[in-house]
């Protein structure tokens, strides 16, 4: 069992690195560490290509070690460029979450395909990384090996600009969408005329366009009294939408129903909305 794991350690390692990218990119308490940059770089320029090459060439004599590494970098860059082009012309745009989901799904899926194809072969025909020796059995001259290493270095260097553009896309205007809708989900039929004791319903919507993960504080005040308070954590371009029901008790005209949104630890409201409600 241990020997079988060792022979497939490269695929397991690719799966582990890919899955680690998700929390290190999305979770606010660890996504500012250097680990995020390293994992994100690997996900962009190496992991997808390695999973693809491993799935296409599962036999030990299909390719040499340097060829596998070179093709892994090359196919990763080509695939990421294609995905970036598709996302650019899609409604999603070149954003962090679509890129992360696409690359992670592609890499994990192909890793399982690679593992399946490898295990179908006789043990002596399967490719495996010789971790115990930490060197490639290439049968090449010193000059060929040197040129191959230079090629890899050139690929890594040329991919730096691509990584920078995709990991830190151009920042546009930072803002937060915050609005309320009527109970039918449109900007109409607001509960502005109620009878005493009747419930009113609106839909609260928050969308994060701040190019960073944000913890919002939402407060609802009716007639000067706080009737609702909650924290809302949203990653970039994430949308929060929830029905909110309030009860009209005190009779009177133009009673103010206020919706206050605070960003992070700010003490002053970031956005304020209100609805005037008449209760008979």
Backbone bond lengths (Angstrom), bond angles and torsions (degrees), N, CA, C in turn:
res aa  C-N    CA-C-N  psi(-1)  N-CA   C-N-CA  omega(-1)  CA-C   N-CA-C  phi
1 X - - - 1.467 - - 1.525 110.75 -
2 X 1.332 116.94 -46.44 1.459 121.12 179.58 1.513 110.88 -63.24
3 X 1.351 116.76 -40.13 1.466 120.23 -179.91 1.516 110.46 -65.20
4 X 1.361 116.78 -38.08 1.457 119.99 178.64 1.526 111.51 -65.02
5 X 1.341 116.72 -39.95 1.461 120.50 177.00 1.520 110.86 -64.24
6 X 1.333 116.78 -40.52 1.451 121.34 -179.61 1.518 111.14 -63.49
7 X 1.350 116.24 -38.49 1.460 120.37 -179.37 1.532 112.16 -68.67
8 X 1.336 116.11 -24.86 1.469 120.14 -179.60 1.527 111.76 -112.57
9 X 1.322 115.64 22.11 1.452 120.19 -175.90 1.523 111.82 -64.88
10 X 1.330 117.15 -30.50 1.458 119.15 -179.92 1.524 111.37 -63.07
11 X 1.346 117.11 -43.64 1.471 120.67 179.73 1.524 110.43 -67.53
12 X 1.323 116.73 -42.94 1.461 119.93 178.65 1.524 110.63 -62.40
13 X 1.319 115.97 -36.64 1.453 120.65 179.17 1.532 110.64 -67.17
14 X 1.333 116.83 -39.73 1.466 121.03 177.11 1.528 110.21 -63.01
15 X 1.332 117.01 -43.31 1.472 121.05 177.97 1.525 110.80 -61.69
16 X 1.325 116.20 -44.60 1.457 120.41 -178.62 1.526 111.36 -62.34
17 X 1.324 116.86 -47.59 1.463 120.29 -179.35 1.531 111.40 -62.67
18 X 1.334 115.95 -40.36 1.466 119.85 -179.83 1.522 111.08 -64.32
19 X 1.325 116.72 -45.65 1.465 120.38 -179.12 1.527 111.31 -68.46
20 X 1.327 117.24 -31.68 1.465 120.07 177.66 1.526 111.60 -68.14
21 X 1.331 116.75 -26.50 1.462 119.74 179.20 1.523 111.61 -59.54
22 X 1.320 116.93 -35.49 1.467 120.76 -173.65 1.525 111.58 -62.50
23 X 1.351 119.85 -56.66 1.471 117.77 179.32 1.525 113.32 -66.96
24 X 1.342 117.36 -36.11 1.462 118.88 -176.90 1.527 112.31 -71.55
25 X 1.324 117.84 -16.03 1.456 120.95 177.15 1.524 111.56 -97.62
26 X 1.342 117.25 -34.12 1.456 120.63 -172.90 1.518 114.65 -95.50
27 X 1.335 118.23 -35.49 1.464 120.12 -174.05 1.531 110.45 -76.35
28 X 1.321 115.06 128.16 1.463 119.73 -171.37 1.522 113.22 -68.03
29 X 1.334 118.95 -25.18 1.465 119.81 -176.72 1.529 113.18 -82.50
30 X 1.326 118.57 -11.59 1.472 120.14 -179.38 1.517 113.05 -129.32
31 X 1.345 117.72 -3.53 1.466 118.29 -174.85 1.529 113.95 -82.14
32 X 1.321 117.52 4.24 1.461 120.13 175.61 1.531 111.79 -103.83
33 X 1.330 117.04 5.29 1.459 121.04 -177.72 1.534 110.27 -85.40
34 X 1.356 117.46 159.64 1.471 120.24 177.10 1.525 113.20 -61.96
35 X 1.333 117.17 -22.56 1.468 120.16 179.22 1.524 110.49 -59.52
36 X 1.325 116.50 -36.14 1.461 120.24 179.14 1.523 111.04 -60.03
37 X 1.331 116.91 -42.40 1.461 121.19 -178.77 1.527 110.12 -64.89
38 X 1.329 116.23 -43.57 1.470 120.32 -178.77 1.521 110.81 -64.26
39 X 1.334 116.39 -49.22 1.465 120.55 -178.90 1.529 110.99 -64.96
40 X 1.333 116.64 -41.50 1.464 119.83 178.80 1.517 111.78 -62.76
41 X 1.325 116.54 -39.66 1.463 121.28 177.94 1.527 110.26 -61.64
42 X 1.341 116.46 -47.65 1.467 120.08 179.90 1.521 111.53 -61.97
43 X 1.338 116.96 -39.68 1.464 120.41 -179.52 1.523 111.39 -66.01
44 X 1.306 117.10 -29.14 1.460 120.24 -178.77 1.522 113.21 -84.15
45 X 1.330 118.07 -38.05 1.463 119.11 -168.79 1.532 115.16 -115.22
46 X 1.342 118.26 -4.36 1.470 116.37 -176.47 1.531 114.40 -139.73
47 X 1.322 117.97 -50.24 1.469 120.73 -171.00 1.530 114.22 -58.68
48 X 1.346 120.68 -47.32 1.475 119.35 179.04 1.522 112.24 -60.88
49 X 1.341 116.35 -43.05 1.454 119.83 -179.03 1.509 112.50 -66.10
50 X 1.333 117.43 -39.71 1.464 119.76 179.89 1.527 110.58 -64.96
51 X 1.331 117.27 -41.61 1.470 119.59 178.82 1.524 110.72 -63.72
52 X 1.344 116.77 -38.04 1.464 120.27 178.88 1.525 111.15 -67.77
53 X 1.330 117.53 -47.48 1.466 121.13 -179.07 1.528 110.32 -63.82
54 X 1.325 117.33 -38.90 1.463 120.77 179.34 1.520 110.99 -66.47
55 X 1.324 116.80 -36.04 1.465 120.17 178.06 1.531 111.60 -70.98
56 X 1.339 116.69 -36.41 1.466 120.40 -178.40 1.527 112.36 -77.86
57 X 1.339 117.01 -32.65 1.461 121.04 -174.83 1.535 110.19 -127.88
58 X 1.317 116.92 77.63 1.472 119.95 -176.05 1.534 113.72 -80.86
59 X 1.339 117.56 -14.80 1.463 119.89 -176.53 1.531 111.13 -84.14
60 X 1.296 114.93 151.44 1.457 121.34 -176.30 1.520 112.06 -66.92
61 X 1.341 117.23 -30.46 1.462 120.24 -177.06 1.529 112.73 -97.19
62 X 1.336 117.74 8.66 1.464 120.01 178.71 1.521 111.51 -69.42
63 X 1.315 115.84 -45.96 1.466 121.33 -177.70 1.520 109.66 -144.78
64 X 1.322 116.20 156.80 1.453 120.59 172.96 1.513 110.77 -84.84
65 X 1.317 116.11 172.68 1.454 120.65 -176.25 1.512 113.74 -63.08
66 X 1.333 117.20 -49.13 1.461 120.56 -179.47 1.522 110.62 -63.76
67 X 1.345 116.69 -39.36 1.463 119.61 178.63 1.528 110.87 -61.33
68 X 1.335 116.33 -40.79 1.474 119.87 179.04 1.530 111.14 -62.91
69 X 1.319 116.03 -44.13 1.464 119.31 -179.65 1.522 110.91 -65.35
70 X 1.340 116.21 -45.22 1.464 120.07 -179.29 1.522 111.54 -61.25
71 X 1.337 115.52 -47.10 1.466 119.06 179.02 1.519 111.96 -66.05
72 X 1.328 117.53 -31.26 1.466 120.34 178.42 1.523 110.47 -63.82
73 X 1.341 116.17 -44.46 1.456 119.36 176.76 1.526 111.36 -65.16
74 X 1.332 115.50 -45.66 1.462 119.26 -176.85 1.516 113.32 -63.42
75 X 1.331 117.17 -46.51 1.471 120.15 -179.02 1.527 111.33 -69.39
76 X 1.335 117.21 -33.56 1.475 119.71 176.68 1.517 110.58 -62.19
77 X 1.320 116.14 -47.96 1.463 120.13 -179.01 1.526 110.68 -63.23
78 X 1.342 116.45 -41.47 1.460 119.81 178.19 1.516 112.09 -63.80
79 X 1.341 116.45 -42.85 1.461 120.05 -179.27 1.525 110.85 -67.23
80 X 1.327 117.02 -44.08 1.469 120.44 -179.74 1.526 110.45 -63.21
81 X 1.332 116.84 -39.63 1.466 120.15 177.24 1.515 111.21 -61.57
82 X 1.342 116.23 -43.04 1.467 120.67 178.64 1.523 111.26 -63.79
83 X 1.338 116.81 -45.38 1.463 120.89 179.21 1.526 110.43 -62.65
84 X 1.342 115.86 -41.76 1.463 118.96 177.78 1.515 112.03 -60.44
85 X 1.335 116.56 -40.17 1.468 120.79 179.49 1.530 110.65 -65.66
86 X 1.337 116.39 -42.98 1.466 120.31 179.73 1.528 110.67 -64.40
87 X 1.336 116.42 -45.76 1.470 119.94 -179.45 1.525 111.65 -65.37
88 X 1.341 116.23 -33.70 1.464 119.93 -178.88 1.527 111.17 -61.48
89 X 1.334 116.03 -38.04 1.459 120.13 -178.53 1.530 112.67 -95.10
90 X 1.323 117.29 7.95 1.459 121.82 177.32 1.523 109.62 -102.76
91 X 1.329 118.39 164.80 1.473 120.43 177.60 1.524 113.03 -62.17
92 X 1.330 117.58 -22.29 1.464 120.17 -178.00 1.520 112.32 -70.60
93 X 1.318 116.96 -37.16 1.454 121.15 -177.33 1.521 111.14 74.78
94 X 1.348 115.42 174.24 1.462 119.90 179.27 1.523 107.82 -83.36
95 X 1.317 115.12 84.78 1.460 122.09 -178.67 1.524 109.49 -117.19
96 X 1.313 115.00 162.69 1.456 121.42 -174.56 1.522 112.47 -60.54
97 X 1.313 117.18 -51.13 1.466 120.49 -173.16 1.530 112.46 -66.69
98 X 1.352 120.43 -47.22 1.473 119.02 176.30 1.527 113.46 -57.72
99 X 1.346 116.59 -40.25 1.464 119.85 178.81 1.517 110.39 -64.64
100 X 1.328 116.59 -44.78 1.465 121.19 -179.12 1.527 111.45 -62.55
101 X 1.320 117.05 -46.04 1.468 120.78 -179.03 1.524 110.90 -63.64
102 X 1.332 116.44 -45.46 1.464 120.61 -177.81 1.525 111.60 -63.15
103 X 1.320 116.79 -50.35 1.462 120.26 -177.63 1.525 111.71 -66.90
104 X 1.312 117.27 -40.67 1.470 120.20 179.90 1.522 111.48 -64.49
105 X 1.328 116.61 -44.74 1.470 120.68 179.54 1.523 110.72 -62.65
106 X 1.321 116.43 -45.29 1.467 121.59 179.57 1.530 110.56 -60.30
107 X 1.323 116.79 -47.94 1.464 121.14 -175.44 1.523 111.75 -67.88
108 X 1.322 117.07 -45.50 1.470 120.55 -179.62 1.521 110.64 -64.34
109 X 1.327 117.02 -43.92 1.469 120.49 -179.22 1.523 111.47 -61.58
110 X 1.332 116.71 -46.80 1.460 120.13 -179.12 1.530 111.68 -69.67
111 X 1.325 117.65 -28.90 1.466 120.04 176.68 1.519 110.85 -64.30
112 X 1.316 116.81 -41.14 1.469 120.01 177.64 1.527 110.77 -68.84
113 X 1.343 116.63 -36.87 1.464 119.33 175.50 1.526 109.84 -62.84
114 X 1.327 116.80 -43.47 1.463 121.26 179.57 1.529 110.82 -61.95
115 X 1.321 116.83 -43.64 1.469 120.58 179.18 1.518 111.19 -64.06
116 X 1.330 116.84 -40.43 1.470 121.17 179.33 1.528 110.78 -64.20
117 X 1.335 117.24 -46.77 1.467 121.12 -179.17 1.528 111.42 -65.47
118 X 1.328 116.35 -38.10 1.461 119.99 -179.37 1.528 110.84 -66.31
119 X 1.330 116.64 -43.07 1.468 120.25 -177.06 1.526 112.43 -70.32
120 X 1.337 117.62 -18.49 1.464 120.34 177.27 1.524 112.17 -76.24
121 X 1.315 117.12 -17.87 1.457 121.27 -178.77 1.523 111.21 -84.55
122 X 1.324 117.99 155.85 1.466 119.84 170.78 1.522 110.42 -59.28
123 X 1.302 116.65 148.42 1.463 121.55 -173.92 1.524 112.42 -55.62
124 X 1.340 116.70 -37.47 1.466 119.06 -176.48 1.528 112.66 -74.69
125 X 1.347 117.82 -13.79 1.467 120.36 -179.62 1.524 112.80 -98.08
126 X 1.303 117.45 -8.48 1.458 120.71 -175.36 1.522 111.58 -76.35
127 X 1.328 114.65 137.91 1.460 118.63 172.69 1.519 109.69 -76.30
128 X 1.296 116.60 140.89 1.462 121.50 173.11 1.519 107.74 -150.15
129 X 1.302 115.03 148.57 1.462 120.14 178.54 1.520 108.43 -79.48
130 X 1.332 117.73 125.14 1.478 120.51 -178.09 1.522 111.22 -77.15
131 X 1.339 115.96 72.40 1.460 119.58 -178.20 1.531 112.09 -60.25
132 X 1.336 115.45 -30.05 1.452 117.87 -176.91 1.527 112.07 -69.36
133 X 1.336 116.82 -19.03 1.468 120.30 179.59 1.516 112.86 -108.65
134 X 1.363 115.38 -25.14 1.459 121.30 179.66 1.523 112.21 54.90
135 X 1.330 115.84 42.11 1.454 119.92 173.70 1.526 108.59 -154.51
136 X 1.305 116.83 162.00 1.455 122.18 -177.72 1.521 109.97 -99.99
137 X 1.290 115.90 141.39 1.453 122.19 175.46 1.520 108.17 -95.62
138 X 1.342 115.69 84.66 1.449 119.82 -170.63 1.515 114.16 -99.55
139 X 1.296 117.91 -30.10 1.446 119.95 -176.30 1.510 112.03 67.07
140 X 1.326 117.86 29.88 1.446 122.00 -178.42 1.529 110.19 -106.27
141 X 1.305 115.19 161.85 1.458 120.09 174.30 1.520 109.64 -74.49
142 X 1.348 115.34 165.15 1.457 119.65 178.66 1.520 110.43 -60.53
143 X 1.332 117.10 -38.08 1.457 121.02 179.18 1.521 111.50 -63.51
144 X 1.344 116.26 -44.75 1.471 119.81 179.30 1.514 111.08 -62.55
145 X 1.338 115.97 -42.57 1.466 118.97 179.18 1.527 110.32 -63.45
146 X 1.320 116.08 -42.56 1.464 119.29 179.62 1.516 112.17 -61.72
147 X 1.345 116.35 -42.98 1.460 120.07 178.74 1.524 111.47 -64.60
148 X 1.352 115.85 -37.40 1.458 119.43 178.40 1.520 111.25 -64.40
149 X 1.325 116.38 -41.67 1.466 120.80 179.01 1.526 110.45 -64.78
150 X 1.341 116.27 -41.01 1.461 119.95 177.31 1.530 110.70 -61.96
151 X 1.346 115.85 -39.78 1.461 120.41 178.55 1.519 110.94 -61.69
152 X 1.335 116.30 -44.09 1.464 119.86 178.82 1.513 110.57 -61.89
153 X 1.346 116.09 -44.11 1.464 120.09 179.54 1.529 110.85 -61.41
154 X 1.338 116.59 -38.82 1.462 119.99 179.62 1.526 110.88 -66.19
155 X 1.341 116.59 -39.45 1.460 120.35 178.99 1.524 110.56 -64.60
156 X 1.338 115.69 -43.61 1.460 119.50 179.58 1.522 110.52 -62.71
157 X 1.335 115.90 -43.49 1.455 119.17 -179.94 1.510 112.99 -65.01
158 X 1.335 117.11 -42.12 1.467 119.98 -178.35 1.512 112.68 -70.38
159 X 1.331 116.56 -20.78 1.469 119.65 179.84 1.518 112.85 -82.66
160 X 1.343 117.97 -10.88 1.463 120.80 -176.26 1.524 111.47 -60.86
161 X 1.337 116.93 -42.07 1.458 120.02 -179.89 1.521 111.14 -64.53
162 X 1.337 116.02 -42.13 1.460 120.33 178.48 1.523 110.87 -60.72
163 X 1.326 116.36 -43.97 1.464 120.53 179.67 1.519 110.25 -61.44
164 X 1.315 116.76 -44.82 1.459 120.20 -178.46 1.525 111.27 -61.10
165 X 1.330 116.78 -42.23 1.461 120.65 -177.96 1.521 111.13 -66.64
166 X 1.337 117.00 -40.68 1.455 120.04 -175.73 1.522 112.92 -80.56
167 X 1.326 116.94 -35.07 1.463 118.92 -179.61 1.523 110.84 -78.18
168 X 1.330 116.83 -35.97 1.460 120.38 179.01 1.523 108.60 -123.23
169 X 1.353 117.14 73.21 1.454 119.83 -179.50 1.528 110.72 -63.36
170 X 1.334 114.48 161.11 1.458 119.65 -178.83 1.520 110.36 -57.56
171 X 1.317 114.97 129.72 1.459 120.43 -176.69 1.516 109.63 -87.03
172 X 1.305 115.41 125.14 1.446 120.36 175.65 1.518 109.60 -93.26
173 X 1.313 116.54 -154.89 1.460 121.18 179.86 1.525 110.16 -67.06
174 X 1.317 115.97 133.33 1.464 121.22 177.75 1.528 108.14 -91.50
175 X 1.315 116.51 126.44 1.454 119.73 178.01 1.532 109.98 -160.63
176 X 1.309 115.08 168.12 1.457 122.46 177.25 1.520 108.98 -124.78
177 X 1.310 115.73 128.21 1.466 119.33 172.43 1.525 107.98 -81.09
178 X 1.326 115.74 128.71 1.462 120.93 178.30 1.522 107.43 -144.76
179 X 1.310 116.00 114.09 1.460 119.09 -177.97 1.523 109.78 -154.11
180 X 1.320 115.30 166.13 1.462 121.09 178.01 1.521 108.64 -122.03
181 X 1.313 114.63 145.68 1.454 122.65 178.75 1.515 109.85 -119.87
182 X 1.309 115.39 162.99 1.451 119.70 174.10 1.522 110.66 -72.60
183 X 1.327 117.56 172.51 1.468 120.71 -176.63 1.527 114.25 -62.36
184 X 1.334 117.03 -19.50 1.468 120.24 178.70 1.520 112.45 -89.26
185 X 1.357 117.52 4.32 1.452 121.28 177.06 1.511 114.44 83.84
186 X 1.323 118.49 13.73 1.461 122.11 178.13 1.529 108.91 -123.56
187 X 1.315 114.94 167.94 1.466 119.92 179.92 1.525 110.27 -82.95
188 X 1.308 115.76 57.99 1.469 122.28 -178.75 1.525 108.56 -160.43
189 X 1.321 115.02 172.80 1.471 122.10 177.57 1.525 112.10 57.01
190 X 1.336 116.41 39.53 1.459 119.45 176.78 1.535 110.13 -69.23
191 X 1.321 118.24 147.07 1.477 121.64 -178.61 1.533 111.00 -77.35
192 X 1.313 116.35 72.83 1.466 120.73 -177.19 1.526 113.15 -95.17
193 X 1.318 117.38 -13.75 1.468 121.63 178.38 1.514 108.21 -128.49
194 X 1.335 116.30 108.94 1.451 122.14 -177.11 1.521 109.77 -129.72
195 X 1.307 115.19 161.36 1.463 120.85 172.17 1.514 108.86 -100.95
196 X 1.309 117.85 156.49 1.463 122.46 -177.62 1.526 110.86 -58.02
197 X 1.318 116.01 128.27 1.461 121.63 -179.02 1.521 113.66 91.67
198 X 1.314 116.68 -6.85 1.466 120.38 -178.14 1.536 110.21 -83.99
199 X 1.332 115.55 146.68 1.467 121.22 177.00 1.526 109.92 -87.40
200 X 1.319 114.68 138.93 1.458 120.95 171.72 1.524 109.31 -112.33
201 X 1.316 116.41 147.75 1.469 119.91 -177.69 1.521 110.76 -132.62
202 X 1.330 114.78 134.80 1.461 121.80 171.56 1.526 107.76 -133.52
203 X 1.315 116.29 169.01 1.461 121.78 176.20 1.527 107.78 -115.40
204 X 1.334 116.91 124.15 1.453 122.33 179.91 1.523 108.87 -95.34
205 X 1.321 116.75 131.92 1.461 121.83 -177.73 1.532 109.33 -128.03
206 X 1.338 115.76 130.17 1.462 122.08 174.65 1.525 107.53 -130.59
207 X 1.332 117.35 131.97 1.466 121.89 177.26 1.525 108.11 -130.12
208 X 1.323 116.54 127.63 1.460 121.84 -177.24 1.535 111.11 -89.78
209 X 1.329 116.33 113.86 1.468 122.50 173.44 1.533 109.61 -120.10
210 X 1.314 116.65 33.89 1.461 121.16 -174.74 1.530 112.87 -91.97
211 X 1.338 118.14 1.18 1.466 123.40 -179.41 1.532 112.10 62.00
212 X 1.325 116.46 27.60 1.455 121.97 175.74 1.526 108.04 -164.70
213 X 1.315 115.77 162.80 1.452 120.27 176.56 1.526 109.03 -73.40
214 X 1.327 116.01 136.26 1.459 121.11 -175.22 1.525 109.96 -131.05
215 X 1.334 115.99 138.57 1.460 121.53 169.15 1.526 107.53 -103.85
216 X 1.318 116.64 113.59 1.457 122.10 179.60 1.525 109.89 -96.29
217 X 1.310 115.67 150.49 1.461 122.33 170.09 1.521 108.00 -113.46
218 X 1.316 115.78 121.92 1.458 121.54 -177.44 1.525 109.41 -109.48
219 X 1.317 116.01 128.68 1.461 121.44 176.52 1.524 109.28 -127.27
220 X 1.350 115.71 142.94 1.458 121.44 175.75 1.523 107.53 -123.38
221 X 1.318 115.81 125.62 1.467 122.17 -177.93 1.527 108.47 -121.13
222 X 1.339 115.73 129.71 1.464 121.22 178.88 1.523 108.16 -124.12
223 X 1.324 114.99 120.17 1.464 120.33 -178.16 1.522 112.63 56.21
224 X 1.341 116.34 38.53 1.454 120.63 177.54 1.510 115.21 81.31
225 X 1.328 118.40 -1.01 1.462 121.93 -179.57 1.530 109.94 -110.12
226 X 1.332 116.29 133.76 1.461 120.80 177.54 1.525 109.51 -72.25
227 X 1.322 117.24 119.71 1.469 120.42 -178.10 1.530 112.61 -112.96
228 X 1.333 116.32 -8.93 1.472 118.20 180.00 1.517 109.17 -160.57
229 X 1.360 115.32 142.28 1.452 120.99 178.12 1.520 108.78 -151.74
230 X 1.324 117.75 134.26 1.461 120.71 178.38 1.521 110.35 -158.85
231 X 1.347 115.01 158.61 1.460 122.63 174.34 1.523 108.46 -99.59
232 X 1.317 115.76 140.67 1.464 121.86 179.72 1.524 107.95 -130.16
233 X 1.329 117.09 114.75 1.466 121.26 177.42 1.525 109.15 -98.83
234 X 1.324 116.59 125.65 1.460 121.77 -178.88 1.524 109.78 -130.76
235 X 1.326 115.87 131.83 1.456 119.94 170.91 1.524 107.97 -81.52
236 X 1.307 116.39 175.15 1.462 120.95 -176.24 1.521 111.76 -56.55
237 X 1.323 116.51 132.59 1.472 129.10 -179.38 1.522 113.15 59.91
238 X 1.322 118.53 13.87 1.469 120.29 176.26 1.531 109.55 -77.69
239 X 1.325 114.87 146.28 1.464 121.19 -177.38 1.518 109.98 -114.70
240 X 1.336 115.16 135.88 1.465 121.80 176.81 1.522 107.29 -117.16
241 X 1.317 116.82 125.07 1.465 121.47 -178.19 1.516 108.65 -140.52
242 X 1.343 116.48 123.60 1.452 119.61 -176.38 1.523 109.91 -148.33
243 X 1.351 117.85 139.26 1.469 120.19 174.35 1.532 109.76 -70.20
244 X 1.315 116.07 143.55 1.463 120.75 177.34 1.524 108.68 -129.53
245 X 1.334 116.17 127.65 1.464 122.34 -177.68 1.529 109.19 -114.23
246 X 1.300 116.23 131.86 1.463 121.87 176.45 1.525 108.95 -128.83
247 X 1.324 115.75 158.63 1.465 120.46 -177.39 1.524 109.66 -113.17
248 X 1.312 115.37 131.42 1.461 122.11 176.87 1.528 108.55 -89.81
249 X 1.313 116.39 119.32 1.465 120.33 -177.65 1.527 111.45 -116.98
250 X 1.314 115.62 -54.64 1.462 120.83 -176.42 1.526 110.25 -79.23
251 X 1.337 116.36 131.03 1.454 120.56 178.88 1.527 110.23 -77.25
252 X 1.329 114.97 146.24 1.457 118.99 178.63 1.509 111.27 158.36
253 X 1.326 115.02 161.46 1.464 121.38 -179.64 1.527 110.91 -93.62
254 X 1.326 115.27 147.44 1.474 122.86 172.78 1.523 113.46 49.84
255 X 1.319 115.80 49.87 1.454 120.28 174.68 1.538 108.18 -77.88
256 X 1.317 115.44 134.36 1.465 119.85 -171.81 1.529 110.94 -88.60
257 X 1.326 115.10 121.86 1.472 122.51 172.19 1.528 106.32 -104.66
258 X 1.338 117.00 108.84 1.459 121.94 -173.36 1.527 111.69 -104.62
259 X 1.325 115.12 142.13 1.463 122.70 175.94 1.521 107.26 -121.28
260 X 1.326 116.94 113.80 1.461 122.27 -176.57 1.524 109.76 -112.58
261 X 1.323 115.85 129.03 1.459 121.13 -179.98 1.532 108.86 -116.88
262 X 1.333 115.80 123.82 1.457 122.54 177.93 1.528 108.84 -109.77
263 X 1.330 116.67 141.47 1.462 121.38 179.53 1.519 109.93 -102.73
264 X 1.342 115.97 125.39 1.464 122.53 -179.77 1.532 109.80 54.41
265 X 1.336 116.87 -126.33 1.469 121.09 -175.69 1.536 112.48 -100.65
266 X 1.314 117.73 17.53 1.458 120.00 -179.22 1.522 111.08 -64.08
267 X 1.327 115.86 140.35 1.462 120.71 -178.85 1.523 111.86 -89.17
268 X 1.329 116.48 -23.42 1.454 120.14 177.24 1.527 109.40 -97.90
269 X 1.320 115.27 143.51 1.461 120.14 -177.60 1.527 110.43 -61.80
270 X 1.312 115.88 134.87 1.468 122.64 178.86 1.525 110.07 -76.42
271 X 1.331 116.49 -44.78 1.466 122.79 178.12 1.532 107.75 -139.28
272 X 1.320 116.55 139.49 1.464 121.50 177.36 1.530 108.87 -125.98
273 X 1.315 115.75 129.32 1.461 122.45 173.86 1.522 107.78 -120.97
274 X 1.324 116.51 154.87 1.462 117.42 175.00 1.517 110.17 -150.72
275 X 1.315 113.50 158.29 1.459 122.45 179.97 1.520 106.96 -133.83
276 X 1.312 117.21 131.79 1.466 121.94 178.12 1.521 109.50 -92.07
277 X 1.321 115.15 122.23 1.467 121.15 -173.90 1.537 108.67 -119.13
278 X 1.314 116.09 129.81 1.466 121.82 174.87 1.517 109.12 -103.30
279 X 1.334 116.95 130.32 1.450 122.12 -176.23 1.520 108.14 -120.03
280 X 1.329 116.42 126.62 1.470 120.90 -179.53 1.515 110.09 -115.98
